[in-house]
Amino acid sequence: MEAIRSEEAILEDLSNSFYHFFGLKVLHATPIKRGWLNLKWKIITDSGPFLLKQYNKKRYKLYNPEELNFAFSQQKRLYLQGLPCPGLLAYNHKVLLESDMGETFMVMEYCEGRVIEPGKINILQMFDLGRATGKMHRLLNDGTLSLKRTPQFIPQSPEERLEHWNVLLQQSKEMGKTSLITDLEIQLRATEEIDPEIFEGLVAGWAHRDLWVDNLLFQDSQLSAILDFDRFKYDYPQLDVARAVMSCALDEDLDGALASAFIDGYREERTVEQGYLTKSLQLLWYMESPWWINAAMDKHSVPPKRFAKEMNWLAKNLNNLPAILGNL
């Protein structure tokens, strides 16, 4: 069994390998405590700051290295076309590197900015995020990449989803998990009422697929960076729109003005039809609700608790979205 190495030992190993690959010495390193399992540091070198990211071995097994490298190639393309995202350092055309001690890591430009708490963004920031998201989707789906693929998200039938909730509900009753029973009943009722037409006319395309507050940096009224393209795949760009709006515009309720600002910015880059955001949010709920409303909810850390809150809000308001959002 492989011994667990300390963060200090991993940083020393990566610093040595960083010098070997790029000829730069790490003068100072500050941990960035964000994300699941992977380690990150802001490093200061004699050529300025960079971000050093280690891929945890357990989490790395969940990735396909070829898909990761493809995602990074698209991040590089977006960066060169002016999207606010980090530039990536490559050695012999490789972004994913291996350290002397077998750690997988990468190095990127350090982007200034701050992460804003869920639901605490302002109108100008939301508009700029919408515009950047629209630009990202426009560039990713400009014909450079093939669009003849199967989207990552393949919706279950409503019947399958109802069975899923009923099984969980029965298990929760047997375990006496009262609070979970309430959440499951909310999801069950929403699934019974869902209009199957939300799955009609969806346009697939390349998307970021992880566009929430932890992966966004802002400076004053502007978006300074979209981070973490690890989950980039062919899917439904609408899901990016919905994920960003739910993460940034939902406090106790969804702020219609913020949602509208996002779509106004998005429309500067992409044409959207009436009801686009409403359908996007419904689709997001249908995809994500089983991820976050589950038997382990009582052990959720802060981000999954937030996502569960979003799914419950959507389930309660699914049929009210047109009234809340108007024509969006």
Protein Blocks (a to p, Z undefined) as FASTA:
>chain_A
ZZdddfklmmmmmmmmmmmmnopacfbdcdddedehiacdddddfebccddddddfklmm
mpcfklmmmmmmmmmmmmmnopacdddddeehiabdcdfkopacddddddedddddehia
cfklmmmmmmmmmmmmmmmmnopaccbdcdfbacddfklmmmmmmmmmmmmmmnopaklm
mmmmmmmmmmmmpcfklmgoiacdddeklacfklcccehjbcfbdehjllgccddfklmm
mmmmmmmmmckbccfklmmmmmmmmmmmbccdehklmmmmmmmmmmmmmmmmcfklmmpc
fklmmmmmmmmmmmmmmmmmmmmnomZZ
